[in-house]
Amino acid sequence: MSKKILTFVLLCAVACNAPKETEEIYSITGIRQEKDGKTLFLEDANGTEYTTVISIPNGNYVDVKVGDRVKLEINEVLEDMEPILIISRSVKVLD
């Protein structure tokens, strides 16, 4: 019985400390063409500015235009960058 409890506690500890992926919605305010993709300039509902890179090698490329609203599946946010850099796993254009 104690092995089961210990295993459960360890699994909970690992799950609680795992990086949390999130999904957020942003408006595209600008696009810069890059060698193998695009840098998207984004703004959230609070007016905070971000960037993310989309490309076929990254697996997150979609056709977008300025003014589109997108939902990002986020792997990591680098807040020490200016503007804040979002490492996105996927990008979905919203209607």
Helices and strands as residue ranges (DSSP letters): H 2-17, E 22-33, E 37-43, E 49-55, E 69-78, E 84-93
